[in-house]
Amino acid sequence: MKTLFIGQNIIRLKRVDSTNNYAAGLLRHTVIYDGTVVSAEFQEMGKGQRGNHWESEPGKNLLISIILEPKFLKPDCQFQLNKMVSLAICDLLESLEIKNISIKWPNDILVSGKKIAGILIENTLRSGEIIHSIIGIGLNVNQTKFNSPNTPVSLKIITGKNFSLDAILENLCSSMEARYLKLKSNNSAPDNDYLQTLYQLGKVKNYLVKGEKISATISGVNPDGLLILQKENGEEIFCDLKEVVFLQN
Ligand code: BTN
């Protein structure tokens, strides 16, 4: 592993309920090195956003949780971690010459509009500090058939090739460390990189906001991580994950 700390300690599991849960258990019971990675071949209860289940065939995809100690970030800057992680996954995909990558707010990575990776970040806050962050990442690598109605994609579906999960993990740890160290020195992830990659930025699309269907454009994400939608009359709406659904146009 060509990194300083992320992935220097890797806990490899065949089967687990969820790598995020396993990482949380470790943090409760042991001293864990910053940058430790928990990796599993299969999850019985892989967790997604909004209480969803994360589906993955055994041994086909990357299922990891990275434990970080971002004590330098104030809790109200937690969304910087989402940005940093999203950009690190985009860097990895770019290094594999994948095209048409976008970040669907707040934490889906898409290729040509289809989901290839999901991120579930669980932070532990204490005394005004983020003492631990469990960065859960599911990246579809070699799986070619999915049951999900959202037709996800994988690296294999896009390129026709099989990939070594170890090589992908090593590459991801490197891009994550580079982005994390930048975040640590600047206290923010680069807004330009994030906005440039943001799915549907500046395009008029339909959204369901608090039950009401509206036509709007995404104009950005505020420092609290709320999505900023601008209606055609110029009015801005700030939404959290529970308040907005992206509708198919
Ligand atoms: C989402 O898109 O809804 C987030 C999915 C996150 C899935 C990953 S797989 C590894 C880690 N362990 C979990 O239980 N979830 C995350």
Boltz pocket constraint, residues with backbone or C-beta under 6 A from the ligand:
constraints:
  - pocket:
      binder: B
      contacts: [[A, 17], [A, 18], [A, 19], [A, 20], [A, 21], [A, 43], [A, 45], [A, 46], [A, 47], [A, 48], [A, 49], [A, 50], [A, 52], [A, 54], [A, 62], [A, 63], [A, 64], [A, 65], [A, 107], [A, 108], [A, 117], [A, 118], [A, 119], [A, 120], [A, 136], [A, 137], [A, 138], [A, 139]]
      max_distance: 6.0
